[in-house]
Amino acid sequence: MHWIWKRFVLLIAIMGLVGGLLAQAPTQEPKHPDLTPRDQQEVEFGKKIVAEIEKQYKFITDPELVERVNRIGQVLAEIARQTPTEARYGESGPAPFEYTFRIIDEKDVNAFSVPGGFIFVNKGLLDFVSSDDELAAVLAHEIAHAAHRHVMKLIRDDSKVQQSVLLPALLVGVFGRLPSQDFAGLMTGAQLYRIARVSSFSQEAETDSDLTALEYLRRSPYNPVGLLVFMERLAAEERKRPQIDWGIFRTHPITRERVETIKRALQEYGVPIRRREVSPALQVHALMLNKEQPDGLYEVRFEGIQIFVPADHPELGSSRARAVQIASLLNGLLDDGVQLYEVQLSVDKHAVLLKGREVVRITEQDAQLAGKSVEELAEATREAIRRLLWSDAVRMSF
């Protein structure tokens, strides 16, 4: 059996098991004053799933990592408990759950939510995010899954699909006296339809969680653009892998579609999309060339591109001060959007301009340090900035 098919047959089997656990969960009186009996039942159900997860995975206990995830998560959890949100799938919030956050010792970039407010984050995701804003975006997304009770609705929807598709198919096969081969084909078709429906439900839940996460983030200390940047970086990673059209087996919306949905929502909210404010991975940096000489030379660098090494100057400032200023100017202008043709030399060919604004002024000291003429160094700096823009364009072309 093909591995993709196995994966989704397993998904359906798990949902059946989950449905069975839910049916067995007894209604209890709330142990928390804010929880209704129904809420408490969902929490108890979630605890049973957590117990199964604990049998399968190892957990990270590093105090620094645990504190970071819990600190950010609890800020968002409190906002989620107090913020009315409209559900595009599931049930509108808020939900009164007490949220817990745990780190699974797995390399995959992943996180997931269990009913009742239990959030799990893989260590691989913590390694992937480049800021607290990005991590907050992921946690807000998972909290939204719990707050809008997506898993519970998914179970109910899957049950309806089983009743409306699989049972009639079974009756036709048994009472219609179909040949065994035809009956097998009919059941396969019904199962494929069920998978397609469950996948569509899951996509609706993901979209709802993305947009609900933005509601939480807008009310938090964290920048909601972190969600956009995180999804864009995921999309860029997807481009590096073989392209697979999952068809009916897709359980998440295509990442680039999610990116566009998030971007439109941010624009509707009037949130400035300044990616480099939330992701150091996208920033131009001022870095020491020699860590043993913190007051020595600094370079302006973006990933593998060295843009400029300023020398100390009696009027313009130290190498460090000049590098910091240039990096800051570049980050701001790049977030505003710069085209290749907008990177130009000044009339005297001693400075580099972006959108008509002087960003780098080349001095005789800079030229001496680089072993070039002022004009040659200005041209080289302009080309380095153009390479930066090209690298950025390639990353965004998912």
Buried (B, 14 or more C-beta within 10 A) or exposed (E): EEEEEEEBEEBBEEBBEBBEBBEEBEEEEBEEEEBEEEBBBBBBBBBBBBEBBEEEBEBBEEEEBBEBBBEBBBBBBBBBBEBEBEBBBBEBBBBBBBBBBBBBEBEEBBBBBBBBBBBBBBBBBBEBBBBBBBBBBBBBBBBBBBBBBBBBBBBBBBBEBBEBBBEEBBEBBEEEEBEEEEBEEBBEEBBBBBBBBBBBBBBBBBBBBBBBBBBBBBBBEBBBBBBBBBBBBBBBEBEEEEEEEEEBBBBBBBBBBBBBBBBEBBEEEEBEBBBBBBBEBBBBBBEBBEEEEEEBBBBBBBBEBBBBBBBBBEEBBBBBBBBBBBBBBBBBBBBEEBEEEBBEBBEEBBBBBBEEEEBBBBBEBBBEBBEBBBBBBBBBBBBBBBBBBEBBEEBEEB
